[in-house]
Amino acid sequence: MQPKDTPSVFTPDNEPYLGLESLLWFDRIICWSMESNQKIAAWTREKASSLTPLQRAACQIIPQGISIALSIRELIRQGYLFSSLILMRPLIERAATVSYLDTHPGAVSLWENGWLYSKRPALAAMMASMAGGVPVTEAKNIVNAHNSMVHGDPLSCYHNLVVLPDGDVGYASGKILNNPDLCSAIAMESQCYMIVLTGRMSNIFPNVILNRPPHHDRGTANC
């Protein structure tokens, strides 16, 4: 249960986790990604007839990732942390897919033909194509953790536990307004995959001059 004076809809001026440094950097990475994508969109419209298959695929995958990140950010603003965690899985998939296609351009035809589950590489394997590479064992742990969120496995229940007014604990069915650690974890992980997506823009569209990413002394080094 939320206090009676809790707004039904939060705005950027009164959102519950306003002031968290992790959230500030997530916002900055989102802005950088959107500015970069805007430049690429304008360029691709001019060069539509000469785009490579990889570039055409990226034109579809990367905007989807940005849209998912924006949805995660809005869910955080409204306090729906559990729902924002569920959206992390499709964000990871976009970042991993575009990274894999960038490093394995021969697989673009497989993607164009429907990216069939039985033929495409496993998500954990694709994550190894991200900048710096993610060890397969670690990638599998990440994928399994987010799969449990999506499929409602018992492990997922720990992410919507809240302390009730009487001191007992329960499972939140709505907003979670008093868990800054969970909020920071979501913001930090989300921005990592946004950095991957935007970094791939530079590789796949080398003729487009993109702005440098915002300087970040902490956090992104752990992506």
ROKE-911989 format. One record per residue (C-alpha): residue number from 1; residue in three letters; chain; x, y, z. Coordinates in nm, 4 decimals, m for minus. Last residue first. Layout:
N
SITE num residu chaine        u        v        w
SITE NUM    ALA      A        X        Y        Z
...
REM end
This chain:
223
SITE num residu chaine        u        v        w
SITE 223    CYS      A   2.9314  m0.2627  m1.7983
SITE 222    ASN      A   3.1517  m0.1993  m1.4950
SITE 221    ALA      A   3.3390   0.0933  m1.6467
SITE 220    THR      A   2.9955   0.2377  m1.7150
SITE 219    GLY      A   2.9425   0.2919  m1.3456
SITE 218    ARG      A   3.1856   0.5613  m1.2470
SITE 217    ASP      A   3.3887   0.8263  m1.4203
SITE 216    HIS      A   3.1286   0.8968  m1.6861
SITE 215    HIS      A   3.1959   1.1413  m1.9661
SITE 214    PRO      A   2.8947   1.1647  m2.1963
SITE 213    PRO      A   2.9416   0.9698  m2.5195
SITE 212    ARG      A   3.1107   1.1508  m2.8084
SITE 211    ASN      A   2.8737   1.2898  m3.0681
SITE 210    LEU      A   2.8299   1.0900  m3.3852
SITE 209    ILE      A   2.9824   1.1542  m3.7271
SITE 208    VAL      A   2.7994   0.9367  m3.9773
SITE 207    ASN      A   3.0197   0.7717  m4.2391
SITE 206    PRO      A   3.1087   0.4832  m4.0076
SITE 205    PHE      A   2.7463   0.3597  m3.9889
SITE 204    ILE      A   2.7847   0.0014  m3.8662
SITE 203    ASN      A   3.0731   0.0639  m3.6313
SITE 202    SER      A   2.9488   0.3954  m3.4903
SITE 201    MET      A   2.5949   0.2609  m3.4486
SITE 200    ARG      A   2.7414  m0.0382  m3.2692
SITE 199    GLY      A   2.8608   0.1913  m2.9931
SITE 198    THR      A   2.5073   0.3198  m2.9572
SITE 197    LEU      A   2.3684  m0.0270  m2.8982
SITE 196    VAL      A   2.6464  m0.1230  m2.6564
SITE 195    ILE      A   2.6069   0.2031  m2.4628
SITE 194    MET      A   2.2340   0.1336  m2.4389
SITE 193    TYR      A   2.3153  m0.2111  m2.3030
SITE 192    CYS      A   2.5234  m0.0587  m2.0250
SITE 191    GLN      A   2.2622   0.2099  m1.9611
SITE 190    SER      A   2.0049  m0.0546  m1.8795
SITE 189    GLU      A   2.2323  m0.2332  m1.6322
SITE 188    MET      A   2.3039   0.0861  m1.4416
SITE 187    ALA      A   1.9433   0.2040  m1.4323
SITE 186    ILE      A   1.8128  m0.1352  m1.3206
SITE 185    ALA      A   2.0725  m0.1667  m1.0444
SITE 184    SER      A   2.0073   0.1899  m0.9348
SITE 183    CYS      A   1.6340   0.1258  m0.9026
SITE 182    LEU      A   1.6965  m0.1926  m0.7049
SITE 181    ASP      A   1.9217  m0.0035  m0.4650
SITE 180    PRO      A   1.6761   0.2861  m0.4440
SITE 179    ASN      A   1.4007   0.0592  m0.3068
SITE 178    ASN      A   1.1358   0.2814  m0.1497
SITE 177    LEU      A   0.8797   0.3607  m0.4173
SITE 176    ILE      A   0.7770   0.0190  m0.5506
SITE 175    LYS      A   0.4545   0.0748  m0.7455
SITE 174    GLY      A   0.2029  m0.1990  m0.8089
SITE 173    SER      A   0.1471  m0.5633  m0.7181
SITE 172    ALA      A   0.4149  m0.5622  m0.4495
SITE 171    TYR      A   0.4813  m0.8912  m0.2732
SITE 170    GLY      A   0.4722  m0.8791   0.1031
SITE 169    VAL      A   0.6868  m0.8173   0.4061
SITE 168    ASP      A   0.5893  m0.7448   0.7670
SITE 167    GLY      A   0.6800  m0.4200   0.9387
SITE 166    ASP      A   0.3187  m0.3101   0.9917
SITE 165    PRO      A   0.3430  m0.0578   0.7042
SITE 164    LEU      A   0.4553  m0.3336   0.4647
SITE 163    VAL      A   0.8150  m0.3922   0.3572
SITE 162    VAL      A   0.8395  m0.4832  m0.0098
SITE 161    LEU      A   0.9314  m0.7924  m0.2096
SITE 160    ASN      A   0.9019  m0.7333  m0.5833
SITE 159    HIS      A   1.2471  m0.8489  m0.6904
SITE 158    TYR      A   1.2679  m1.1545  m0.4677
SITE 157    CYS      A   0.9717  m1.3151  m0.6447
SITE 156    SER      A   1.1671  m1.3661  m0.9668
SITE 155    LEU      A   1.3640  m1.6550  m0.8207
SITE 154    PRO      A   1.0446  m1.8638  m0.8053
SITE 153    ASP      A   1.0120  m1.8540  m1.1880
SITE 152    GLY      A   0.7691  m1.6007  m1.3333
SITE 151    HIS      A   0.8643  m1.6527  m1.6979
SITE 150    VAL      A   0.9942  m1.3035  m1.7710
SITE 149    MET      A   1.1783  m1.2539  m1.4442
SITE 148    SER      A   1.3251  m1.6047  m1.4515
SITE 147    ASN      A   1.4460  m1.5358  m1.8057
SITE 146    HIS      A   1.6279  m1.2321  m1.6723
SITE 145    ALA      A   1.8296  m1.4365  m1.4259
SITE 144    ASN      A   1.8920  m1.7130  m1.6795
SITE 143    VAL      A   2.0216  m1.4623  m1.9358
SITE 142    ILE      A   2.2606  m1.3014  m1.6893
SITE 141    ASN      A   2.3880  m1.6385  m1.5670
SITE 140    LYS      A   2.4318  m1.7567  m1.9258
SITE 139    ALA      A   2.6302  m1.4430  m2.0053
SITE 138    GLU      A   2.8606  m1.5078  m1.7107
SITE 137    THR      A   2.9311  m1.8595  m1.8326
SITE 136    VAL      A   2.9691  m1.7381  m2.1930
SITE 135    PRO      A   3.2261  m1.4756  m2.0992
SITE 134    VAL      A   3.0987  m1.1326  m2.2103
SITE 133    GLY      A   3.3121  m0.9772  m2.4805
SITE 132    GLY      A   3.4972  m0.6471  m2.4604
SITE 131    ALA      A   3.2335  m0.4825  m2.6740
SITE 130    MET      A   2.9487  m0.7282  m2.7213
SITE 129    SER      A   3.0050  m1.0356  m2.9367
SITE 128    ALA      A   3.0085  m1.2670  m2.6326
SITE 127    MET      A   2.6470  m1.1618  m2.5809
SITE 126    MET      A   2.5601  m1.3584  m2.8934
SITE 125    ALA      A   2.6595  m1.6819  m2.7227
SITE 124    ALA      A   2.4384  m1.6076  m2.4231
SITE 123    LEU      A   2.1512  m1.5276  m2.6588
SITE 122    ALA      A   2.1791  m1.8639  m2.8308
SITE 121    PRO      A   2.2703  m1.8548  m3.1974
SITE 120    ARG      A   1.9937  m1.8425  m3.4608
SITE 119    LYS      A   1.8841  m2.1641  m3.6313
SITE 118    SER      A   1.6182  m2.3255  m3.4124
SITE 117    TYR      A   1.4872  m1.9891  m3.2958
SITE 116    LEU      A   1.4329  m1.8676  m3.6498
SITE 115    TRP      A   1.5840  m1.5269  m3.7189
SITE 114    GLY      A   1.3036  m1.4683  m3.9715
SITE 113    ASN      A   1.4804  m1.4891  m4.3056
SITE 112    GLU      A   1.6374  m1.1444  m4.2655
SITE 111    TRP      A   1.8115  m1.2628  m3.9475
SITE 110    LEU      A   1.9590  m1.5622  m4.1269
SITE 109    SER      A   2.0649  m1.3313  m4.4095
SITE 108    VAL      A   2.2398  m1.1123  m4.1521
SITE 107    ALA      A   2.4445  m1.4093  m4.0299
SITE 106    GLY      A   2.7243  m1.3446  m4.2802
SITE 105    PRO      A   2.7801  m1.0122  m4.1095
SITE 104    HIS      A   2.9234  m1.1921  m3.8029
SITE 103    THR      A   3.0810  m0.9141  m3.5924
SITE 102    ASP      A   2.8093  m0.6597  m3.6689
SITE 101    LEU      A   2.5405  m0.9283  m3.6681
SITE 100    TYR      A   2.6476  m1.0402  m3.3218
SITE  99    SER      A   2.6514  m0.6872  m3.1844
SITE  98    VAL      A   2.3088  m0.6141  m3.3358
SITE  97    THR      A   2.1726  m0.9296  m3.1747
SITE  96    ALA      A   2.3323  m0.8742  m2.8335
SITE  95    ALA      A   2.2048  m0.5183  m2.7951
SITE  94    ARG      A   1.8580  m0.6149  m2.9184
SITE  93    GLU      A   1.8444  m0.9225  m2.6918
SITE  92    ILE      A   1.9600  m0.7286  m2.3873
SITE  91    LEU      A   1.6753  m0.4819  m2.4387
SITE  90    PRO      A   1.4308  m0.7742  m2.4743
SITE  89    ARG      A   1.5453  m0.9097  m2.1349
SITE  88    MET      A   1.5496  m0.5729  m1.9570
SITE  87    LEU      A   1.1760  m0.5312  m2.0130
SITE  86    ILE      A   1.1034  m0.7621  m1.7203
SITE  85    LEU      A   1.3145  m0.5433  m1.4943
SITE  84    SER      A   1.1034  m0.2402  m1.5847
SITE  83    SER      A   0.7936  m0.4325  m1.4784
SITE  82    PHE      A   0.9424  m0.5005  m1.1344
SITE  81    LEU      A   1.0466  m0.1385  m1.0920
SITE  80    TYR      A   0.7037   0.0094  m1.1505
SITE  79    GLY      A   0.7748   0.3290  m0.9586
SITE  78    GLN      A   0.6233   0.5679  m1.2147
SITE  77    ARG      A   0.9616   0.7131  m1.3073
SITE  76    ILE      A   1.1106   0.3639  m1.3213
SITE  75    LEU      A   0.8366   0.2605  m1.5650
SITE  74    GLU      A   0.9213   0.5664  m1.7740
SITE  73    ARG      A   1.2890   0.4731  m1.7878
SITE  72    ILE      A   1.2143   0.1121  m1.8841
SITE  71    SER      A   0.9877   0.2356  m2.1628
SITE  70    LEU      A   1.2624   0.4667  m2.2878
SITE  69    ALA      A   1.5018   0.1714  m2.2858
SITE  68    ILE      A   1.2532  m0.0343  m2.4895
SITE  67    SER      A   1.2258   0.2451  m2.7463
SITE  66    ILE      A   1.6043   0.2688  m2.7689
SITE  65    GLY      A   1.6289  m0.1053  m2.8302
SITE  64    GLN      A   1.3626  m0.0906  m3.1003
SITE  63    PRO      A   1.5492   0.1968  m3.2648
SITE  62    ILE      A   1.8611  m0.0266  m3.2764
SITE  61    ILE      A   1.6972  m0.3327  m3.4323
SITE  60    GLN      A   1.5286  m0.1798  m3.7357
SITE  59    CYS      A   1.7966   0.0481  m3.8774
SITE  58    ALA      A   2.0523  m0.2117  m3.7671
SITE  57    ALA      A   1.9000  m0.4642  m4.0078
SITE  56    ARG      A   1.9190  m0.2170  m4.2947
SITE  55    GLN      A   2.2781  m0.1376  m4.2057
SITE  54    LEU      A   2.3707  m0.5053  m4.2038
SITE  53    PRO      A   2.2058  m0.5585  m4.5436
SITE  52    THR      A   2.4132  m0.2685  m4.6800
SITE  51    LEU      A   2.2454   0.0625  m4.7513
SITE  50    SER      A   2.2729   0.1995  m5.1056
SITE  49    SER      A   1.9097   0.2722  m5.1941
SITE  48    ALA      A   1.8298   0.4328  m4.8594
SITE  47    LYS      A   2.1253   0.6718  m4.8691
SITE  46    GLU      A   1.9377   0.9969  m4.7965
SITE  45    ARG      A   1.6967   0.8269  m4.5566
SITE  44    THR      A   1.9922   0.6473  m4.4012
SITE  43    TRP      A   2.1663   0.9745  m4.3209
SITE  42    ALA      A   1.8632   1.1278  m4.1485
SITE  41    ALA      A   1.8096   0.8125  m3.9415
SITE  40    ILE      A   2.1784   0.8021  m3.8494
SITE  39    LYS      A   2.1704   1.1561  m3.7151
SITE  38    GLN      A   1.8545   1.0842  m3.5140
SITE  37    ASN      A   2.0082   0.7638  m3.3805
SITE  36    SER      A   2.3030   0.9558  m3.2404
SITE  35    GLU      A   2.0798   1.2114  m3.0715
SITE  34    MET      A   1.8653   0.9309  m2.9278
SITE  33    SER      A   2.1658   0.7417  m2.7956
SITE  32    TRP      A   2.3181   1.0500  m2.6347
SITE  31    CYS      A   1.9868   1.1410  m2.4709
SITE  30    ILE      A   1.9448   0.7859  m2.3388
SITE  29    ILE      A   2.3020   0.7875  m2.2068
SITE  28    ARG      A   2.2316   1.1107  m2.0213
SITE  27    ASP      A   1.9104   0.9758  m1.8680
SITE  26    PHE      A   2.0868   0.6567  m1.7543
SITE  25    TRP      A   2.3571   0.8760  m1.6069
SITE  24    LEU      A   2.1036   1.0696  m1.3989
SITE  23    LEU      A   1.9403   0.7440  m1.2917
SITE  22    SER      A   2.2687   0.6091  m1.1577
SITE  21    GLU      A   2.3283   0.9361  m0.9738
SITE  20    LEU      A   1.9977   0.9038  m0.7889
SITE  19    GLY      A   1.8437   1.2486  m0.7524
SITE  18    LEU      A   1.4853   1.1653  m0.8475
SITE  17    TYR      A   1.3957   0.8156  m0.7339
SITE  16    PRO      A   1.0300   0.8830  m0.6504
SITE  15    GLU      A   0.9436   1.1090  m0.9442
SITE  14    ASN      A   0.8536   1.4613  m0.8386
SITE  13    ASP      A   0.9810   1.6971  m1.1064
SITE  12    PRO      A   1.0140   1.4432  m1.3889
SITE  11    THR      A   0.6406   1.3695  m1.3407
SITE  10    PHE      A   0.4711   1.1021  m1.1309
SITE   9    VAL      A   0.1179   0.9762  m1.1933
SITE   8    SER      A  m0.1212   0.8646  m0.9183
SITE   7    PRO      A   0.0549   1.0988  m0.6815
SITE   6    THR      A   0.1197   0.9540  m0.3337
SITE   5    ASP      A  m0.0756   1.1511  m0.0713
SITE   4    LYS      A  m0.2565   0.8430   0.0578
SITE   3    PRO      A   0.0704   0.6646   0.1297
SITE   2    GLN      A   0.1203   0.3512  m0.0829
SITE   1    MET      A   0.0000   0.0000   0.0000
REM end
